[in-house]
Amino acid sequence: MQPIKNAQTQQWQALSRDHHLPPFTDYKQLNAKGARIITRADGVYIWDSEGNKILDGMAGLWCVNVGYGRKELADAAYKQMQELPFYNLFFQTAHPPVIELAKAIADIAPEGMNHVFFTGSGSEANDTVLRMVRHYWATKGKPSKKVVIGRWNGYHGSTVAGVSLGGMKALHGQGDLPIPGIVHIDQPYWYGEGGDLSAEAFGSKVAEQLEQKILELGVDNVAAFIAEPIQGAGGVIVPPDSYWPKIREILARYDILFVADEVICGFGRTGEWFGSQYYGNAPDLMPIAKGLTSGYIPMGGVVVRDEIVEVLNHGGEFYHGFTYSGHPVAAAVALENLRILKEERIVETVKAETAPYLQKRWQELADHPLVGEARGVGMVGALELVKNKATRERFGDLGVGMQCREHCFNNGLIMRAVGDTMIISPPLVISKAEIDELVTKARTCLDLTANAVLG
């Protein structure tokens, strides 16, 4: 981080150090360094308390799809707060915003998915998934079908159930996780784990692990398979073309529920409303969040296939929910957010114009000495930083990704580091000129990183 000049920044950093415990943070490291204080935002840019303008290449945290500063979303929240600031959905009650939002989501969801259970976040949505799939099978008279299969390095949130469903071993190491009844298979990470296999051969091989795991556990014990269409927090892992067709085939063969975690891919990020539509998948349940409100207010949910709902309708009371499930203010903001996405044809523009342009420009970075692979789909991208492009040798413990991330921050760009993989997920409203700026700044930061680690 660059030297602090502003006394107000120093005061906020001190208050943060003395009172605030942020998520996913090494507190000792942060306290020595001081937090970067973000004070305002507009469009695809944020500003820190030192006055630095930064292009937000991560859309907040994969979520600010319509960009910052949309007054219509603030107005929707204000109007709803005046009319009905809160009421719960317990005790056989509902309110107009949540009912209208459920219909609006059903209108854009994959065919046959017409019901939504609302939560406060993506993590809560995945907790709901675990409860719902087990309740579903128990209602069908198959209570032994409880095991959920996830993927190593997948991410499904940070609650106990979410971390367990995900496959990040560092997270499992804190808190004696995963909980029982959740197992994992390999991820379709060809660049990092494919070895000498072609991408297509590797995709099929990894997909076949699902069948092997189902047979190992016993079909009568497996409830569901959960996966992101494209792994986000794991490093923008784009599966080979052979992967999803094989997965679909296996799930159909053994009658296993498919949970497509759309928390990141949903609401336009791939150029389709949902990543499942991009890949031609037909999930039974879809956790959603992030882009649902463009991050302006917390909200999540699970979109559920009609056949699942039909069974739940005969299962008695579903003993699950949250105080803020379907919060009326969040629902009002989500409705307005969906209106903006539809009326401004943002998803269509991503698919036809800006995503192809971003991916074309992003591929240009593959010629950089540090970049072993540049990959992406729609409005997500990744760069693999390597010591040797031919052998894919990594840099080891040098923390090259974090070095690059710091250069980005100090040069007006947010790129996230996942180990030594740099990833982006900009607002869907980013223009071609802003994409040019993003790629130019990314190259500058790669150069600065290379100068430090290659000499």
LORO-128902 format. One line per 4 residues: number of its first residue (from 1); their letters; for each residue z, y, x of C-alpha. Coordinates in steps of 0.1 Angstrom, whole numbers, plus 5000, padded with zeros to 4 digits. Example, Ala and Ser with C-alpha at 12.3 -4.5 7.8 and 13.67 -1.06 7.14 Angstrom:
<nodes>
1	as	5078 4955 5123 | 5071 4989 5137
</nodes>
This chain:
<nodes>
1	mqpi	5000 5000 5000 | 4992 5035 5012 | 5021 5058 5021 | 5039 5073 4991
5	knaq	5037 5111 4988 | 5051 5117 4953 | 5088 5121 4948 | 5085 5109 4912
9	tqqw	5069 5077 4925 | 5098 5072 4948 | 5122 5077 4920 | 5104 5052 4897
13	qals	5102 5027 4925 | 5140 5030 4931 | 5147 5025 4893 | 5124 4995 4893
17	rdhh	5142 4980 4923 | 5176 4987 4908 | 5170 4975 4872 | 5136 4958 4866
21	lppf	5128 4921 4871 | 5090 4918 4868 | 5071 4885 4861 | 5056 4863 4888
25	tdyk	5071 4883 4916 | 5088 4877 4950 | 5116 4901 4944 | 5126 4904 4981
29	qlna	5091 4912 4990 | 5086 4937 4962 | 5119 4955 4969 | 5108 4960 5005
33	kgar	5074 4973 4995 | 5080 4992 4962 | 5061 4987 4930 | 5027 5004 4923
37	iitr	5034 5026 4893 | 5005 5028 4868 | 5007 5059 4846 | 4975 5062 4825
41	adgv	4941 5046 4818 | 4908 5053 4803 | 4876 5033 4799 | 4876 5008 4828
45	yiwd	4899 5029 4850 | 4936 5032 4856 | 4955 5058 4876 | 4987 5053 4895
49	segn	5015 5078 4900 | 5000 5090 4932 | 4969 5101 4914 | 4946 5073 4927
53	kild	4918 5063 4903 | 4913 5025 4903 | 4885 5005 4887 | 4903 4977 4868
57	gmag	4883 4946 4877 | 4908 4924 4858 | 4909 4942 4824 | 4946 4945 4827
61	lwcv	4953 4907 4827 | 4920 4894 4813 | 4927 4912 4781 | 4915 4948 4777
65	nvgy	4881 4938 4763 | 4872 4971 4746 | 4885 4992 4775 | 4913 5017 4777
69	grke	4918 5048 4756 | 4904 5036 4722 | 4921 5060 4699 | 4911 5039 4669
73	lada	4935 5011 4680 | 4964 5036 4683 | 4956 5051 4649 | 4956 5016 4633
77	aykq	4990 5009 4647 | 5003 5043 4636 | 4990 5039 4601 | 5004 5004 4597
81	mqel	5038 5015 4611 | 5040 5041 4584 | 5031 5017 4556 | 5047 4984 4566
85	pfyn	5062 4984 4602 | 5075 4949 4599 | 5080 4919 4577 | 5082 4883 4585
89	lffq	5060 4854 4573 | 5089 4831 4566 | 5101 4821 4531 | 5067 4819 4515
93	tahp	5057 4855 4521 | 5027 4872 4537 | 5012 4907 4540 | 4976 4921 4538
97	pvie	4970 4927 4575 | 4977 4891 4586 | 4957 4876 4557 | 4927 4897 4564
101	laka	4930 4890 4601 | 4930 4852 4596 | 4898 4856 4576 | 4882 4878 4602
105	iadi	4890 4852 4629 | 4877 4824 4608 | 4844 4843 4604 | 4837 4842 4641
109	apeg	4854 4809 4651 | 4834 4777 4656 | 4823 4761 4624 | 4850 4743 4605
113	mnhv	4879 4763 4619 | 4891 4784 4590 | 4929 4786 4595 | 4951 4805 4620
117	fftg	4988 4801 4629 | 5000 4834 4645 | 5023 4838 4674 | 5033 4866 4698
121	sgse	5014 4855 4729 | 4993 4828 4744 | 5023 4810 4758 | 5038 4808 4723
125	andt	5004 4796 4710 | 5005 4767 4734 | 5041 4759 4724 | 5027 4758 4689
129	vlrm	5000 4734 4699 | 5024 4709 4713 | 5045 4710 4682 | 5015 4709 4658
133	vrhy	4996 4680 4674 | 5027 4658 4674 | 5035 4668 4638 | 4999 4660 4629
137	watk	4999 4625 4643 | 5034 4618 4628 | 5021 4628 4594 | 4992 4605 4598
141	gkps	5016 4576 4604 | 5010 4575 4641 | 5043 4589 4656 | 5037 4572 4690
145	kkvv	5007 4595 4697 | 5027 4622 4715 | 5013 4624 4751 | 4991 4654 4759
149	igrw	4968 4653 4788 | 4962 4685 4808 | 4945 4693 4841 | 4959 4700 4875
153	ngyh	4957 4738 4882 | 4951 4745 4845 | 4972 4774 4831 | 4986 4775 4796
157	gstv	5013 4800 4798 | 5048 4804 4812 | 5072 4790 4787 | 5086 4755 4794
161	agvs	5060 4739 4772 | 5032 4762 4785 | 5040 4755 4822 | 5043 4718 4814
165	lggm	5009 4717 4797 | 4994 4736 4826 | 4991 4719 4860 | 5002 4744 4885
169	kalh	5025 4724 4909 | 5043 4755 4922 | 5054 4764 4887 | 5064 4728 4880
173	gqgd	5087 4730 4911 | 5109 4755 4894 | 5128 4741 4864 | 5122 4703 4867
177	lpip	5089 4704 4850 | 5067 4691 4834 | 5087 4679 4804 | 5082 4643 4793
181	givh	5051 4634 4774 | 5026 4656 4794 | 5004 4642 4821 | 4975 4656 4841
185	idqp	4941 4647 4855 | 4920 4665 4882 | 4902 4698 4876 | 4864 4702 4877
189	ywyg	4867 4724 4909 | 4835 4713 4927 | 4836 4739 4955 | 4872 4731 4965
193	eggd	4875 4694 4957 | 4839 4680 4953 | 4835 4668 4989 | 4800 4655 4996
197	lsae	4792 4649 4959 | 4767 4669 4941 | 4781 4693 4914 | 4767 4671 4887
201	afgs	4781 4638 4901 | 4815 4654 4907 | 4816 4668 4871 | 4810 4634 4857
205	kvae	4835 4617 4880 | 4863 4641 4871 | 4855 4639 4834 | 4857 4601 4836
209	qleq	4893 4605 4847 | 4901 4615 4811 | 4890 4580 4799 | 4909 4563 4827
213	kile	4941 4582 4818 | 4937 4575 4781 | 4934 4537 4788 | 4962 4538 4813
217	lgvd	4986 4554 4788 | 4973 4535 4758 | 4951 4551 4731 | 4980 4548 4706
221	nvaa	5001 4570 4727 | 4977 4599 4735 | 4978 4629 4711 | 4955 4654 4727
225	fiae	4936 4668 4757 | 4941 4705 4765 | 4918 4725 4788 | 4904 4760 4793
229	piqg	4866 4763 4789 | 4867 4780 4822 | 4900 4779 4842 | 4911 4815 4846
233	aggv	4943 4819 4865 | 4934 4788 4885 | 4906 4807 4902 | 4877 4810 4877
237	ivpp	4868 4774 4879 | 4834 4770 4863 | 4829 4733 4854 | 4796 4716 4865
241	dsyw	4771 4712 4837 | 4778 4675 4835 | 4815 4680 4827 | 4818 4691 4791
245	pkir	4793 4667 4776 | 4811 4637 4792 | 4845 4651 4780 | 4832 4654 4744
249	eila	4819 4619 4745 | 4852 4604 4757 | 4873 4624 4731 | 4851 4612 4703
253	rydi	4852 4576 4715 | 4890 4574 4714 | 4898 4599 4685 | 4918 4622 4707
257	lfva	4924 4658 4696 | 4908 4685 4717 | 4927 4717 4724 | 4905 4744 4739
261	devi	4927 4771 4754 | 4907 4803 4746 | 4934 4828 4756 | 4911 4841 4784
265	cgfg	4876 4830 4773 | 4880 4841 4737 | 4866 4873 4721 | 4835 4878 4741
269	rtge	4843 4871 4777 | 4815 4845 4781 | 4790 4864 4761 | 4799 4843 4730
273	wfgs	4829 4849 4707 | 4846 4819 4722 | 4840 4798 4754 | 4838 4767 4732
277	qyyg	4806 4782 4716 | 4792 4789 4751 | 4796 4752 4761 | 4788 4737 4727
281	napd	4823 4723 4723 | 4840 4716 4689 | 4877 4718 4695 | 4904 4708 4670
285	lmpi	4928 4736 4680 | 4921 4769 4699 | 4950 4789 4713 | 4941 4826 4713
289	akgl	4957 4859 4725 | 4947 4886 4751 | 4913 4898 4738 | 4924 4895 4702
293	tsgy	4940 4929 4704 | 4924 4939 4737 | 4960 4939 4751 | 4970 4970 4732
297	ipmg	4998 4951 4715 | 5011 4916 4719 | 4996 4889 4697 | 4985 4853 4698
301	gvvv	4977 4824 4676 | 4962 4790 4671 | 4929 4785 4653 | 4930 4751 4636
305	rdei	4902 4728 4623 | 4901 4722 4586 | 4906 4684 4590 | 4939 4691 4608
309	vevl	4951 4715 4582 | 4943 4690 4554 | 4967 4665 4571 | 4994 4692 4577
313	nhgg	4992 4701 4540 | 5007 4667 4533 | 5033 4667 4561 | 5061 4686 4544
317	efyh	5076 4717 4561 | 5064 4725 4596 | 5096 4735 4613 | 5081 4760 4636
321	gfty	5075 4798 4639 | 5085 4831 4654 | 5101 4863 4641 | 5070 4882 4651
325	sghp	5044 4856 4640 | 5016 4877 4624 | 5034 4910 4630 | 5017 4935 4606
329	vaaa	5012 4962 4633 | 4997 4937 4657 | 4975 4923 4629 | 4962 4958 4620
333	vale	4954 4965 4657 | 4936 4931 4660 | 4915 4938 4629 | 4905 4972 4643
337	nlri	4897 4956 4676 | 4875 4930 4660 | 4857 4958 4640 | 4850 4976 4673
341	lkee	4837 4945 4689 | 4814 4937 4660 | 4802 4972 4650 | 4795 4982 4686
345	rive	4779 4949 4693 | 4799 4945 4725 | 4797 4907 4726 | 4759 4908 4721
349	tvka	4756 4935 4748 | 4776 4914 4772 | 4754 4884 4766 | 4720 4901 4768
353	etap	4726 4929 4793 | 4758 4935 4812 | 4769 4899 4820 | 4735 4889 4834
357	ylqk	4736 4921 4855 | 4771 4915 4867 | 4763 4879 4877 | 4731 4890 4895
361	rwqe	4750 4917 4915 | 4780 4893 4921 | 4757 4867 4937 | 4746 4893 4962
365	ladh	4781 4890 4977 | 4774 4854 4987 | 4757 4867 5019 | 4790 4881 5032
369	plvg	4804 4863 5062 | 4837 4856 5044 | 4822 4843 5012 | 4816 4806 5009
373	earg	4806 4807 4972 | 4801 4834 4946 | 4803 4821 4910 | 4808 4833 4875
377	vgmv	4800 4832 4838 | 4797 4862 4815 | 4824 4887 4825 | 4843 4866 4850
381	gale	4836 4859 4886 | 4851 4844 4918 | 4845 4846 4955 | 4857 4818 4978
385	lvkn	4869 4833 5011 | 4864 4809 5040 | 4866 4808 5077 | 4835 4786 5080
389	katr	4808 4788 5053 | 4791 4755 5064 | 4823 4733 5064 | 4842 4754 5037
393	erfg	4871 4755 5062 | 4899 4778 5049 | 4920 4803 5069 | 4952 4784 5064
397	dlgv	4984 4805 5061 | 4970 4839 5069 | 4971 4850 5033 | 4935 4863 5035
401	gmqc	4933 4866 4997 | 4963 4888 4995 | 4950 4909 5024 | 4918 4914 5005
405	rehc	4937 4923 4974 | 4956 4950 4992 | 4924 4965 5006 | 4911 4965 4971
409	fnng	4941 4984 4957 | 4939 5009 4985 | 4901 5015 4979 | 4901 5019 4942
413	limr	4895 4984 4929 | 4916 4957 4913 | 4906 4922 4922 | 4931 4894 4919
417	avgd	4938 4868 4946 | 4943 4832 4937 | 4951 4818 4971 | 4920 4827 4991
421	tmii	4898 4830 4960 | 4891 4866 4947 | 4885 4868 4910 | 4874 4895 4885
425	sppl	4874 4898 4847 | 4865 4934 4839 | 4865 4951 4805 | 4836 4940 4784
429	visk	4825 4976 4780 | 4819 4981 4817 | 4785 4998 4823 | 4758 4988 4848
433	aeid	4767 5018 4869 | 4804 5007 4869 | 4793 4972 4878 | 4775 4987 4908
437	elvt	4807 5005 4917 | 4827 4973 4914 | 4804 4953 4936 | 4801 4981 4962
441	kart	4839 4984 4965 | 4842 4946 4966 | 4819 4945 4996 | 4838 4973 5013
445	cldl	4870 4954 5009 | 4855 4922 5021 | 4843 4940 5052 | 4878 4954 5058
449	tana	4893 4919 5054 | 4867 4904 5077 | 4875 4929 5104 | 4911 4920 5102
453	vlg	4908 4882 5102 | 4875 4875 5121 | 4878 4903 5146
</nodes>
